[in-house]
Amino acid sequence: MSENVVHLHKNTDPPADNVTTLTVVPDAPPARPVPLWVRSGRAVKTVVTHETTRATVRAAARHGLYTFNGGRIVARRAWDGRTGSRYERMIRAAEAAGNLEAAEEWEERLQRFRAARHHRRMDLLHSPVEAARGVAVGAGMSIGVLVALGVVMAINTGRVGDVITPLSATVDFIALLIRIVQVVWGPALSIGPFLALLALWSVGRKQHAAPNWALPANVRSSEGEPITPSIVVKALRDLGVPALARAIKEMGDAGASMLGPITIAGCGVEVDVTLPSGVSTDEVQNRRKKLAENLTRHEHEVFITIPQAARTVRLWVADSGALDEPIGPSPLVTDDTMTADYKSGKAPWGQDLRGDAAALSLYQRHLLITGLSNQGKTVALRSLALWLSLDKSVQFLMGDLKGVGDWAMFDGLATTLIQGPTDEHVIQVTEMVEGAVDEMNRRIQAPPGTVFPPLIVLVDEAQVAFMCPAKDADKRPYGGSKANSRYFMAVRKIHNQGRAVNVLMWQGTQDPTNENLPKLVREGAHTRASLALGTESQARMALGDKAVDGGAAPNLLRPGLDRGTLVVASDGISIPPGQSSITVRTHYIDDAAATAITDRAKALRDGVTTLHAIDRSAEHDPLADIAAVIGDAPRVRTKDVLARLSARNGDAYGGWSFLDLKRVLDDADAGPYKSDGVMVVSRDRVARALANRDGEGSASAE
């Protein structure tokens, strides 16, 4: 008989096949402790470089140097007052500048000072006796006065003792003063040195007698040191040119002989520096930024040009912040009565760095203005056209290849106005310029001595035309710089012969390169101006090598901040002798003011019908075209009608003479006639001839 064993407790062990294996991931090893010296070094570095620490160090250095340098200033003043060193310095400076008259005058002052000092020293030999005598006489007189006063008091009171009352009162008062001095003397000896240091600190603070890095931020940024001969010489000595530094140290006058007179020039000062042998002007020009910083100025506040004198640089140093202040409005805006004279007048363009008015002659000069985008090129170019529009004899052909309305106010003033950036607009502008070439050729073939009205062919954003890829039916490109480029060749032809017959080319372009402003085109302009540019190579493209080698540096202008500031190379503007360029801050004329000026210009004319596209069709109606170019004017001179017809359709009317015009008008019974001594064409006669012709055409059709 078998026994069955029953287990009364539950087995809690799970089956072997259901056991879950747990993988224990060990903890990451603790990071290596940072050595104490590393943590200490980091903490020290943080504390040392913290702005609070730096501000504290600057403040401590500033106030300490205020006191030390204040003592030097007071000692220097005392020494100058007691000796003739001040006069000797002025004599050396006058001799270094070559001003012998001033040197003689200062020498006479020195002799007078020495004579007066000798007289004072001789008086000291006799002064003790005189002083003792004076003290004795004064004491005796004082005692006598006091006794006399006591006698009067005694007579009045009847008491004999009152005779010495004033004298005893005086003795008591003197004793009181002695006691006060005894009480105050001890503290005064303790406080006196601190008061003296405070006085020295005050002198140093008023003179900013501390390095620039230690001065407060508002003083460092807003105030520049006045330009003195010593500051200029020190700035040149520290320029980093070894030969220049050695030469200054070897000069007996510490370099003062290098400097010409420092003269006020507009919002700054100007000085000529004659460099010593072995130092070239390029070495100074190439360190313009360092020189400006040595003079406590920004780079844009120092201009370096090369005058005619050998080994000489001309420094113009602006007052701190002066170039950031705007100039006044244009006379074109403020003077409603202003007119223009193309031949003998000058356009009011702005101010030069001296603060003088900068005016530009436009007579028979091709013009080129370039610069980076959004620097004021269009406004500068437009202001010249606005002034010239006030001469009613001037005619305009305009192409705006930006097309945002910058030239819209010339609608009704320009004979042709094309606005837009597309290839079609480039084609229209090219044909407009080619029409001007035809007009130029017609004028050249006229009898000698014939005077022609000025014709300004203006193209803004000309780089769009040079970069245009479009070609005509004969596969000739409109853009480019090759001999078959239509726009390029038309501009070149005007540059070559246009000025002789008053056909002038004005162009404005951006960011010049050899591709968007070919060399032959930019060198054909008589007046070349540039706003801010990116590189020196672009500056040479814009102004030419001569101007850049002479100090012109539009690449150093600040984009955005120097908007409207131009560097100009032209014989049409007054440039200081020896310089090849001048910097001009142009007036800003906004669109509203420009519109007001063109309204005045339109009032001077009989009326101009502006063409907004060039008619390239082969068929044309001469009588209808004559009516179109006359516009709303009651009568127009025949030569003006011929010029407008040529601009409207150069292929059809470019070769017309007065006889051709007269033949068409006589056939229509609208022939020209004399008015005030000149031949004119009547608007009413032409309109009546058109109406009669159209009426006959309608009748024949019926």
Secondary structure, DSSP 8 states (H G I E B T S, - for coil): --------S------GGG-----------------HHHHHHHHHHHHHHSHHHHHHHHHHHHHHHHHHHHHHHHHHHHHHHHSSHHHHHHHHHHHHTT-HHHHHHHHHHHHHHHHHHHHHHHHHHHHHHHHHHHHHHHHHHHHHHHHHHHHHHHHHH--GGGGGHHHHHHHHHHHHHHHHHHHHHHHHHHHHHHHHHHHHHHHHHHTT-S-GGGS-HHHHHH------HHHHHHHHHTTS-HHHHHHHHH-TTTTGGGB---EEETTEEEEEEE--TT--HHHHHTTHHHHHHHTT--GGGEEEE--SSTTEEEEEEE-TTGGGS-----HHHH-TT----TTT--EEEEEETTS-EEEE--TT--EEEEESTTSSHHHHHHHHHHHHHTSTT-EEEEEESS-SSTTGGGTTTSSEEEE--SHHHHHHHHHHHHHHHHHHHHHHTS-TT-----EEEEEESTHHHHT---B-TTS-BSSSSSTT-HHHHHHHHHHHHGGGGTEEEEEEEES--TTTS-HHHHTT-SEEEE---S-HHHHHHHH-HHHHHTT--GGGS-TTTTTTEEEEE-TTS---TT-S-EEEEE----HHHHHHHHHHHHHTSS----BSS----S---HHHHHHHHHTT-SEEEHHHHHHHHHHH-HHHHTT--HHHHHHHHHHTT---EEETTEEEEEHHHHHHHHHHHHHHHHHHH-
